[in-house]
Amino acid sequence: MTRLADLAELVRAPAALSVPGDVVAGAAAAGALDRRTPALAGASVLLYWAGMAANDWADRRLDAVERPERPIPSGRVHPAAAFGVAAGLTAAGLAVATAAGGRRAAAVAVPLAGAIWGYDLFAKNTAAGPAVMAACRGLDVLLGASPGAGRSAPRAAGRVPSARRGFVRALPAALTVAAHTWTVTALSRREVSGADRRLPQATLAGTALVAATALSRTEPVPAVLAAGYATSYGSAQVRVLADPSPARVRAAVGAGITGLPALQGALTARAGARLLGLAVAAAAPLGRRLARLVSPT
């Protein structure tokens, strides 16, 4: 029988701490924070875990050579079981999103699920891979905005439907998270082979730009959280510049995953939800501790 610990490793369970902040940041930017937000965040986690299981199922033959310790090639999880977990979590994620946010949420969750499976099955090892993964995270942010702009939406929006206003207001946050995801995905493609120094140079420049977009002209909290994000993730990339070995690249990818809540927190605080932004960012140190038990990469 498959153990719970093996399933946790299959779906990279601790890495899911980087997921709810997408939905929260999108909801905060759209003025759509309400009782539906936690359920949409839960749906996002389910879809994320589905993607991780589908990733290992799709890579099972490659992992048998490059990562034989992973759950499927080591024999701890049967390939059929991994596929079943991925499919079941996808169905559950779509069901929860639809139950929480209705047709608007489903209109985002369905293409999000499609992008996740498309990345795992087709795009991962192509030049389009980082862009597709970035699209997954961007859609995840927009899932939080799917209920539509709330009372805090500007009156100048006029007759534009509330759902569209929410998406428009959340788009900058979605693009910021997507850009961060592009840097992490680009690095992750060199976890086994190592990288030349041009890659961390490019991703480090991207990280600096991403951190800058999370700043606020009037609020200090976003600046503090963005600085924490840039320091944690950026320092790991600086170490790759000094030594672009596979181990250093994997460490940088892990830092990008576990450091994302700080960026999400900055975006949430920038939208006016300061305390919630701090709460989202608090997942970053917890994620780093749990990553010592189950690898997020």
Secondary structure, DSSP 8 states (H G I E B T S, - for coil): ---HHHHHHHTTGGGGGGSHHHHHHHHHHHT--STHHHHHHHHHHHHHHHHHHHHHHHTHHHHHHH-TTSTTTTTSS-HHHHHHHHHHHHHHHHHHHHHHHHHHHHHHHHHHHHHHHHIIIIITTSTTHHHHHHHHHHHHHHHHHTT---TTS-GGGTTS-HHHHHHHHHHHHHHHHHHHHHHHHHHHTTTTT---THHHHHHHHHHHHHHHHT--SS-HHHHHHHHHHHHHHHHHHHHHHH---HHHHHHHHHHHHHHHHHHHHHHHHHTT-HHHHHHHHTHHHHHHHHTTTS---
